[in-house]
Amino acid sequence: MTTLLAFLAALLAFGSLGFWVFSVVVFIAITALVESDEGFYATLVAVCTILSLQFLSHVPILTTVKTNPGHVALYVLGYFVVGAAWSVFKWYIFLHKATNKYETYKAEFMERRGAKVFDGELASKLMDELEEKNKYQSEDSKINSAPPLARKHKSNLTRWATYWPFSMVGFALNDVVRKAWQYIYDLLQSTYQRISNHVFRNVSADAKMAEEYKASAAAAGAGGSESSSRRSNRGN
């Protein structure tokens, strides 16, 4: 056991390659856990990392706290002030995502019914459908038809405030990069569609031919029925 600890201490010595590799891995792990709503495991990794820094990498964390309690308190206060501000920003983003989720479901709901106008009857049916659907969903998976309650998202708000550096990185990689790609996709959508139309030109031609044939056959059938009806009326 002593040999293992000595090996780890040498491997994770402050400033060594192992130390920086370990730091990067821990940062990635905590970021992934925070973004995956795994606050407990993020805390577990963070606590183990602090212990590792203190006792294996010999970073004087406890000594710094004892000798400079005032400075440490200010740093901690500043950390949580920034975290509180970040949690407000993340809550705002969360609410916009929830609204977009509702609007998307509403559009799909109207499309399923072939409706063009959203009236009171459809609104009532949509609310009933969402109420039934949300019975089997977790709080974060529900489609909100009313403003989300902050008290039901305490774990999210706490996690965003506590792990704001990791949350910021996750937001940059997940939200910003994805939105940038969505913007690029919107710009290129017409190009994608032209490629699709070109590749499927023969298929489209066959489908158009079939549609024209059905239309002419239906017209001929309607004309034949009308002629028969006229002959029948003359006979009477």
ZIFEN-V708525 format. One line per field, one symbol per residue. phi: phi as a letter, one per 20 degrees, with the letter a starting at -180 (. if undefined). psi: psi as a letter, one per 40 degrees, with the letter a starting at -180 (. if undefined). Layout:
phi: ???
psi: ???
This chain:
phi: .ffffffffffdggnffffffffffffffffffffemdffffffffffffffffddelefffffffecffffffffffgffffffffffffffgffffffffffffffffffemeddedffffffffffffffffddfgfefefdbggegfecgffffffffdffffffffffeeffffffffffffegffgfffffffeffffffffffffffffffffffffffffffffffff
psi: dddddddddddfhheidddddddddddddddddddefgddddddddddddddddedefhgdddddddfddddddddddddddddddddddddddddddddddddddddddddefidhhaddddddddddddddedeiideeihheihihddefdddddddddfddddddddddddddddddddddddedddddddddddfddddddddddddddddddddddddddddddddddd.
